[in-house]
Amino acid sequence: MISKNTIDQVYETARVEEVIGDFVQLKKSGSNFKGLSPFTDERTPSFMVSPVKQIWKDFSSGKGGNVVAFLMEHEHFSYPEAIKYLAKKYNIEIEETEQTDEQKEQANERESMYLVSEYAQKYFSDTLWESEPGKAIGLTYFKERGFTDETIKKFGLGYSLDQWEAFTTEALDKGYQLEFLEKTGLTIVKEQTGGESKTFDRFKGRVMFPIHSMSGRVLGFGGRILTSDKKAAKYLNSPESEIYHKSKVLYGIYYAKQAIAKEDNCFLVEGYTDVIQLYQRGVQNVVSSSGTALTPEQIRLVNRLTKNITVLFDGDAAGLRASLRGIDLILEQGMNVKVCSFPEGEDPDSFAKNNTYEDLVLYLEEHSKDFIQFKTSLLAEEAANDPIKRADTVRDIVNSISKIPDQIKREIYIQECAKIMHISEEVLYNTLAQINKKDVADASKKIKQQQKAFEVVKTEKPTEKVDVQYELERKIIEMLLLYGDQKQEFEDLVLKENEEGDLVLEPEVVEARVYEKVYLDLQEDEIELTNEQFRSIYYKLIEDLNEKEQFTVNSFLSNLDQEMVSEVSSILMEEERYVLHDWERKDIYPKEKKDGVAQLVGETILTLRCSLIKSRIQQLQKNTEGNHGDNSEALEEIVNYLQLNKLLNAKLNRVLS
């Protein structure tokens, strides 16, 4: 168990904008930061981070919270894992108490798989550096590839002994369960006759490349065989599992993420060694799809960090046409694509190894072509003087252009294509229209279906009314969070009888802290918040504001469970979404919300009172309906409530019908 002291230190030190900035490209927006949602596929940023409040809110998915909540949502960390990750990032020493057996058993399946994977990475790395076969075979191979000791250690490279169950036996001896060794794919379990089972190491006799998540957790492995066994695959990846999904992972993203955001560009290569060699040479903004076909999920990983991708091809890449389909996928995601191919016989690995950093960077700058230029020159070369092939080439290029969601970019690329292919823009626009015709028809059909479905819903389900009570209780929580410990002068309303015998509200000015005013007013009227979550947050807020000398939202959030953290963040960030900044530049000086705190508190409490009075009147009226007995007491109570409601609404400058 992590000590309270360590947790407090982590919350005090960690900056939400810095941590999230490792995963999402954030841009300044007034006093906040904005970026694309890491949880949904969106093109207009709706993900907001508040450095002042140390919270974030994703308006597209509804998720939100503090820095720990982000790591738990995005990286699927447990609470202790998130704290450990932040402690490591900010060089905070972790004070930990011994876990009980019961607590160890409570670790969920995902966590057990992560622990097994992390143990395996350490085991393979130790085998590489400390065992004789590891040094003689594995280390020699990596050295021959030109990797330095520092690079090998940084990427956690390793070696799996050429023995049937060396790793499995060691892992079981260390207390790791066979169930999770099998689920991660590290161990193959085969049932044999007689009910017995036999275990094998999946990566027997291979050099190992651990595959990390964006936060650095080991998800799986790639293993390369070093013998010339024709029956065995050259490269072998971990199978799909609860923690490893090939289509959602990019090799090297953990090491490249900061460089990608800084350089505002990502180099995409094919293999593990391409990534490592380029990184070692100094080009650190590089990732690989690990030999699998590029997927939209992988592209979206990059899209959070930059809008620019440069695809690097081998000089003699046999599957170049297949790779071009990956470019269309990138275009569909609204990203900018450049392509760079290496001289014949070279690949990113060999070229980086044989050239200096300066020569490598210069080559990438000079030979990176816009995708339209690259595709045009490549396909035009193939078409040569064959009119049919030439027509197919034009159609192929226009098909790529049709994938681009931005209309202005599409038009510019049509003009570019027309120049290069010596064909009229009109013909290209007609071709584009033909390609899009089916898409438009499908989209139109879909819209009609949605409208039809909406009409059905409309007849069956009336529009929901605003829950006034809910909104007012939410506003009370917001006021306590933002202004709870502020001292204000409040105008209290005291109900008195004037000389004519009429009830009137007389104002009295009192000075108090906001939380004291809210608490005493609700106590006086015997008002209890009806929403269970708001009620829990309310009492925790009152307790914190009453007991602590200095109240901070960050400190308050650190003691809440994650569900409450998410709710509090939503309350605090809701208004930020619509705040307009930089008014002063236009010589407009709007009144700050904080300047009218006393008025806001007073009006909210009065409105809540009016709402509750209205509910009470409705209840009393309902009780008298159909009741032919003596209703005089109830009617008198209704009259009194109506009179009080009128006075309160007059104070709020509202006219009652």
C-alpha positions, 0 to 999 in steps of 0.5 A, a space after each residue: 500500500 502506498 503511504 498517504 504522505 506519498 499520495 499527497 506529495 504526488 497530487 501537490 507536484 503533478 501538473 495535469 497539463 504536463 501529464 496529459 500533454 504526454 498523450 494528447 497535443 494540447 493548445 492554449 485556449 485562454 486560461 485553459 488548454 484544448 485538444 482532440 479527445 483521446 477517447 472518441 474519434 473527433 476532428 473538432 477539439 472538445 477535450 479541455 484541461 484547466 491548469 488553474 483547477 488541475 482538472 480535465 473534461 472531455 465533452 465528447 465522451 462525458 469523461 472528466 477528472 483530475 490527473 489520476 482519473 486521466 491515467 485510470 481512464 486512458 491507460 486503464 491503470 489502477 489507482 496505485 498504478 497511476 500514483 506510481 506512474 506520477 511518482 516516477 515521472 516527478 522523481 518522488 520516492 514511494 513510501 509503501 507498506 506491505 500488502 496483505 495476501 488478501 490485497 494481492 488476491 484482489 488485483 484484477 485480471 488485467 493487472 495480473 497480465 500487466 505484471 506477468 508481461 513486465 516480469 517477462 520483459 525483465 527476465 528476457 533482458 536479464 537473460 540477454 545480459 547475464 546468460 552465456 547464450 544470451 550474450 553469445 547469440 542475442 547480444 551479438 545480433 543486436 551489436 551487429 545491427 549497430 545498436 549501442 548498450 544504451 539503446 538496447 537497455 532503453 528499448 528493453 530488448 532481450 533474449 528468450 533461451 532456445 529451450 522448451 520451457 525455460 521462461 515458463 519454469 522460472 515464472 512459475 517458480 517466482 509465483 506467477 500463475 500459469 493462467 496469466 502466462 497463457 492469457 498473455 501468450 507467453 506460454 503455450 499450454 497443450 492438453 495431452 491424452 490422460 488429462 495432463 497438459 504440456 507447457 512451451 515457451 512461445 518465444 523459444 530461441 528468439 531476440 525479444 522486442 517488448 511492445 509498450 503502451 503510450 504510458 510505458 506499460 509492457 503490452 506484448 512482445 515481438 520475437 525474431 528467430 535467428 536460425 534459418 528454420 523455414 518452418 518457423 515464422 521470422 517474426 512472431 508477435 504476442 497473440 491478441 489479449 485483454 491488454 494487447 490489441 495489435 490494431 491499437 498499438 504502435 511500436 515506439 510510441 512511448 519513446 516517440 510521443 514527446 518528440 512527435 508533439 515537439 516536431 509536429 510530425 511523425 515518421 511511420 516505418 515498418 519494422 522494430 529495427 527501423 524505429 530503434 535505428 532512427 531513434 539511436 541516430 537522433 530522429 526520435 519522432 518515429 513509430 512502427 505499425 509492427 508489420 501489420 496493416 495500418 489501422 484507423 486506431 493506430 492513426 488516431 494515436 498519432 493524431 492526438 499528438 500531431 496532424 502530420 505523418 511522413 511515411 518512410 518506404 524501403 527503396 525496393 518495397 515489394 508491397 508498395 501498392 498495399 502501403 499506399 492504401 494506408 495513405 488513404 486511411 491517413 487522409 480519411 482521418 483528416 491528416 496531412 501525409 508526406 511520403 519518403 522512399 530510400 534509394 534502392 537496396 536501402 531501408 530506414 534501418 540501413 540508411 540511418 545506420 550508414 549516415 550521420 544525423 545531419 545527412 539523414 535529416 537532410 535526406 528526409 527533408 529533401 526527399 519527403 514529397 506530398 502524397 499526391 506528388 509521390 503517388 502521381 510520379 509512382 503510378 504515372 511511371 507504371 502507366 507510361 504511354 498506356 492510355 488505359 493504365 493512365 486513366 486508371 492512375 488518374 482515377 486512383 489518385 482522385 479516389 485518394 483525394 476523395 478521402 480527404 474530409 476538408 473541402 479546401 484541401 480537396 480542391 487544392 489537390 485536384 488543381 495539383 493533380 491536374 498540373 502533374 497529369 496534364 488533364 483538365 480540372 473539370 474532368 477531375 471534378 467530374 471523376 470526384 463527383 462520380 466517386 462521391 455519388 454513391 457515398 452521397 446516396 448512402 449518406 442521404 439514405 442514412 439521414 432519411 432512416 435517422 429522420 424516420 427513427 426520430 419521428 417514431 421516437 418523437 411520437 412516443 417520447 415527449 421532450 424531457 423537462 429541465 429538472 430544476 431541483 437537479 440544476 439548483 443543487 448542482 449550482 450549489 456544489 459549484 459555488 462551494 467548490 469555487 467560492 466556498 472559503 470566500 468572505 462576502 457581505 450577504 443581504 439576508 431576508 427576514 420575514 416580518 409583519 408590518 404596521 398594516 399586519 402584512 408579511 414583508 421581507 426586510 433585508 439585513 446585511 451580514 458578513 460570512 463565508 460562502 459555505 457558512 451562508 449556504 449551510 446555515 440557510 439550508 439548515 434553517 429551511 431544513 433542506 436536504 439535497 435530493 441527489 444522492 451524489 450531490 449530497 455526498 459531495 456537499 457534506 464532504 465539501 462543508 467538512 473540508 471547508 470548515 476544518 482546513 485553513 486553506 481549501 484547494 480543489 486539487 486537495 479536495 479531489 485527492 480524497 474522493 473516489 473516482 466517480 465523484 471526481 468525474 462529477 466534480 470535474 464536469 461541474 467545474 468545467 461545464 462553463 469553461 467550454 463556452 467562455 470567451 477569452 481575450 475581451 480586453 484586447 477589444 476594449 471590452 471589460 465584462 464583469 467577472 463572475 467572482 465579482 457577484 458571488 454574494 448575489 449568485 449565492 443569494 439568488 440560488 438559495 432563493 430560487 431553491 426555496 421557491 422551487 421547494 415551495 412550488 412543489 409543496 403547494 402542488 402536493 397540498 393541492 393534490 391532497 385536497 383534490 377529491 377530498 370532501 372533508 374539512 380542507 381548511 387547514 390545507 387551504 390556509 397553508 396553501 395561501 401562506 405558501 403562495 404569499 411567501 412565494 410571491 414575496 420571494 419572487 418579487 425579491 428575485 424580480 420575477 413576475 408570477 402569472 
